[in-house]
Amino acid sequence: MNKETVDIVGRENIIDIFYRPYTYKMWGVNLEELDSSIFNRVPIRDDLNDLYFPNESFQALPKYGYTDLFNNILRHENIDIKLNTKFNQNLEKKLFSHF
C-alpha cells in the first residue's frame, strides 16, 4: 500500500479490500487466523512507491498464491514426501551433480 492507494480506498477499507483477500489467496487461511505481527511485514507507505519489495530488482508473487504453488510442488510426480523417517545417505538418489 502506498499513499495513492490510501487516498483512493481510505485507510479504514484497506484491510477488507486488500489484506483479507490477499491472506486467503496467498496462504489459504482467514485473516483472523494470522498472528497480528504478520501485518508489520507489509508496511503501508506514506510515499508513492508502488513496489512490493522496494529494494529488490525483481518484483513477483505466485499468480495463484503460495498455498497453490507449494501444493503443486508437493504433488509433483518426481517428489516423494517421507515423514517420520530418519535420514541417511541411502535415501538420496544420485541423479544430480551438486556443486
LINHU-V35924 format. One record per backbone hydrogen bond with DSSP energy under -0.5 kcal/mol. CO is the residue of the C=O (numbers start at 0). NH is the residue of the N-H. E is the energy in kcal/mol with one decimal. If there is no record, write none. Layout:
CO_NH_E ; CO_NH_E
//
This chain:
0_44_-3.1 ; 1_5_-2.2 ; 2_6_-2.5 ; 3_7_-2.1 ; 4_8_-3.0 ; 4_9_-0.5 ; 5_9_-1.9 ; 9_12_-1.8 ; 9_13_-0.7 ; 10_13_-0.8 ; 12_16_-2.3 ; 13_17_-2.7 ; 13_18_-1.4 ; 14_19_-3.1 ; 17_21_-2.2 ; 18_22_-2.7 ; 19_23_-1.8 ; 20_24_-2.6 ; 21_25_-3.1 ; 22_26_-2.3 ; 22_27_-0.5 ; 22_28_-0.8 ; 23_27_-1.6 ; 25_65_-0.6 ; 25_66_-1.8 ; 29_32_-1.9 ; 30_33_-1.6 ; 34_37_-1.9 ; 35_38_-1.1 ; 36_39_-1.1 ; 37_40_-2.0 ; 38_41_-0.9 ; 40_42_-0.6 ; 42_44_-0.7 ; 46_2_-3.1 ; 51_53_-0.6 ; 52_55_-2.0 ; 57_59_-0.5 ; 61_64_-1.1 ; 64_68_-1.9 ; 65_69_-2.8 ; 66_70_-2.3 ; 67_71_-2.4 ; 68_72_-2.0 ; 69_73_-2.8 ; 70_74_-1.6 ; 72_75_-1.2 ; 75_78_-1.9 ; 77_79_-0.5 ; 79_81_-0.6 ; 80_82_-0.5 ; 87_90_-2.0 ; 88_91_-1.3 ; 92_94_-1.0 ; 95_97_-0.7
//
